[in-house]
């Protein structure tokens, strides 16, 4: 994995490729750098580290992030961060498939203004359909976007790993 202090997640996005198209971050997620590891996730020090046994979390499709997090942790696993999701796909691009993509709920954005809590958005990696603000030219490109923490999606799993090793 590439530590986000070495290369921010948004810097990894264009390195992803699918169907000959580079990855991108959706236009309404200009604050991607503010999505940090959630409580209970300590990233190893140094620019590179390992995660063991990464999984896409297909068995949790149609669960919400709020439902999936306790299930992942209860199974002795740790959710991937958005940077880890990018790093994994750079090594194994075939893990990003149409209708079998994943959320990276190990990253969340703390609310601003001293209100406490977390932004309701959760980062996710999927393949663009080329609609709306994505633009037709991005159809088939890897995309980092977001989903509400309480919403379910039949085509998004929840990426996780067994451990992180420095």
C-alpha angles and dihedrals in degrees: 000000000000111000111235089232088063097044122003116233093250088058091058095050098079090049090066116090135192127168088359092301128117122239124254144187116242114256094243093058100071088138096064091125088063092062102098134174112290123240111292095033115104113180115215115251121256134055095281134034140158135250118199127223100359115197132188093223098231091160088066096054111133091030121114120239088247090057096040100052096066090044092053093047092043088057090056094254134120125227117243121246120231091256090052090050090055092045092051093050092048087059098036108023091169089072087077107077133161109271091005105079131128150229123233101215093167085085123065134158117240113230114257130229097051094286094126125215129074136297108257092237123097122195119244136180119219144138116276118242090207094241133128117357092350089075128219092268089067096054106133095016122130109257137192111208136141143254131198113265091235098047128096126219124191092211101046124083126183117254116223142162137210096234146342117236125195 
